[in-house]
Amino acid sequence: MPGVRLLCFDGSQAAGFFYHDMNVEDIRRLYEYNAWANARSLGAVGRLKAEEFTRESGGSFASVRDTLVHMVWAEWVWLRRWLGESPRVTFDPAEFPDLARLRARWDEVERGRAEFIEGLTDESLQRMLTYTNARGEQWSYTLSDMFLHVANHSTYHRGTLTTLLRQLGREPTSTDFLYYIDDLPTAEPV
């Protein structure tokens, strides 16, 4: 079948699981979900006191704020890479003293990404893109694989936020994909 490959978990081309090349509609849906999940996470974080937002957590990043800054930076840096740039900077958490400033930057990134996705074709998703990371190393991947990577990265760190919120005695929110599906408006019966 065109666009479908059978892969084994060992990488051979025999039996295993189905993989199909991503298309623009898949990417659009994935990133609509990503924006929904990020918004829910930011809503849960919005219930924190200022001190809790920046409290040292002992995790991969120093605090809830620092985890969020890493997430928005990652989404920003990948957008820049898709646009042909190779930024070698990271965001300084001190530039985001409160959630409002962080949300503003996230809104910019999401608007830019939505505009970028609107210009995609199914064929362009299979294009190889090369970028240079912050360590000066050059990497090349298909655009569709980069899109999957970024969405998975954000999902991973939303899970981190869930843990951090629980450690603070706060209630996290669910960002499961099927909850997103349940939140979608339903069509009126004809």
C-alpha positions in Angstrom: 0.0 0.0 0.0 1.4 3.5 -0.8 2.4 5.4 2.3 2.3 2.3 4.6 5.4 0.4 5.7 5.5 -2.7 7.9 8.3 -2.4 10.4 9.6 -4.8 13.0 10.6 -3.6 16.4 14.2 -4.6 15.3 13.9 -2.3 12.3 13.5 -5.0 9.6 10.9 -4.7 7.0 8.8 -7.7 7.9 5.9 -8.0 10.3 5.4 -5.6 13.2 3.4 -2.4 13.4 1.9 -0.1 10.8 3.6 3.2 10.1 2.3 5.6 7.5 3.8 8.8 6.3 2.3 11.8 8.1 0.1 14.1 6.0 -0.7 17.7 6.6 -4.1 16.9 8.2 -2.3 14.6 10.7 0.1 17.4 11.6 -2.7 20.0 11.9 -4.6 17.7 14.2 -1.6 16.8 16.3 -0.7 20.5 16.8 -4.3 21.4 17.6 -4.1 18.8 20.3 -0.7 20.1 21.4 -2.1 23.6 21.8 -5.1 22.4 23.7 -2.9 20.3 26.0 -0.5 23.2 26.6 -3.4 25.5 27.4 -4.8 23.1 29.9 -1.4 22.7 31.6 -1.0 26.5 31.7 -4.5 26.7 33.2 -3.5 24.3 36.0 -0.2 26.2 36.6 -2.2 29.4 36.7 -3.7 28.3 40.1 -0.2 28.4 41.7 1.0 31.1 44.0 3.9 33.2 42.6 6.3 31.5 45.1 5.1 28.0 44.0 5.6 28.9 40.3 9.3 29.5 40.9 9.9 27.1 43.9 13.0 24.8 43.5 11.7 21.4 42.6 14.9 19.3 42.3 13.8 18.1 38.8 15.4 18.3 35.4 14.6 22.0 35.5 14.6 24.2 38.6 10.9 24.9 38.9 7.5 24.7 37.3 8.4 28.0 35.6 11.7 26.7 34.3 10.1 23.6 32.9 7.5 25.7 31.1 10.3 28.0 29.8 12.1 25.0 28.5 9.0 23.8 26.7 8.2 27.1 25.0 11.8 27.5 24.0 11.9 24.0 22.5 8.7 24.7 20.5 10.2 28.1 19.4 13.6 26.7 18.4 12.1 23.9 16.3 9.8 26.4 14.5 12.9 28.5 13.8 14.7 25.4 12.4 11.7 24.6 10.2 12.0 28.1 8.9 15.7 27.5 7.9 17.4 29.0 10.9 19.6 27.4 13.5 19.3 29.5 16.7 22.0 28.8 19.3 20.3 30.5 22.2 18.1 29.4 25.0 15.4 31.3 26.9 16.4 32.7 30.3 13.8 31.8 32.9 14.4 35.2 34.5 12.8 36.8 31.4 9.5 35.2 32.4 8.8 36.3 36.0 5.1 35.4 35.7 2.8 33.2 33.8 1.4 36.1 31.7 4.8 36.8 30.1 5.2 33.1 29.4 1.7 32.8 27.9 2.4 35.8 25.6 5.6 34.1 24.2 3.7 30.8 23.8 0.9 32.5 21.9 3.5 34.0 19.5 5.1 30.6 18.9 1.7 28.9 18.4 0.6 31.6 15.9 3.9 31.3 14.0 3.6 27.5 13.9 0.0 27.6 12.7 1.0 29.9 9.9 3.9 27.6 9.0 1.6 24.5 9.0 -0.9 26.3 6.7 1.8 26.5 4.0 2.7 22.8 4.1 1.9 20.1 1.6 2.0 16.4 2.1 5.1 16.3 -0.1 6.9 19.0 2.0 6.6 16.9 5.1 8.9 14.3 3.6 11.6 16.9 2.8 14.9 16.5 4.7 15.8 19.5 6.8 19.3 20.1 8.2 20.0 22.3 11.2 22.8 23.0 13.6 22.1 22.5 17.3 23.5 24.6 20.2 26.6 22.5 20.4 27.4 23.1 16.7 26.4 19.6 15.6 24.6 19.2 12.3 21.5 17.0 12.1 19.1 16.1 9.3 15.6 14.6 9.6 12.3 14.7 7.6 10.0 17.6 8.6 7.3 15.1 9.6 9.8 13.3 12.0 10.7 16.7 13.5 7.0 17.5 14.0 6.5 14.2 15.8 9.6 14.8 17.9 8.4 18.2 19.1 4.9 17.0 20.0 6.4 14.1 22.0 8.8 16.4 23.7 5.9 18.6 24.9 3.9 15.6 26.0 6.9 14.4 28.1 7.3 17.7 29.8 3.5 18.1 30.4 3.9 14.8 32.4 6.8 16.4 34.3 4.4 19.3 35.1 1.9 16.9 36.4 4.4 15.5 38.8 5.6 19.0 39.9 2.0 20.1 40.6 1.3 17.0 42.7 4.5 17.6 44.7 3.2 21.1 45.4 -0.1 19.6 46.6 -1.9 20.9 43.6 -4.4 19.2 41.3 -2.9 18.7 37.8 -5.1 18.5 34.7 -5.5 15.6 32.3 -4.1 16.2 28.8 -4.8 12.8 27.4 -5.6 12.8 23.7 -9.0 11.2 24.1 -10.0 14.0 26.5 -9.1 16.4 23.7 -11.3 14.4 21.3 -14.1 14.5 23.9 -13.7 18.3 24.1 -14.1 18.8 20.3 -17.4 20.3 19.3 -19.8 17.7 17.8 -21.7 18.2 14.6 -25.4 18.9 14.9 -27.6 16.1 13.6 -29.0 16.8 10.2 
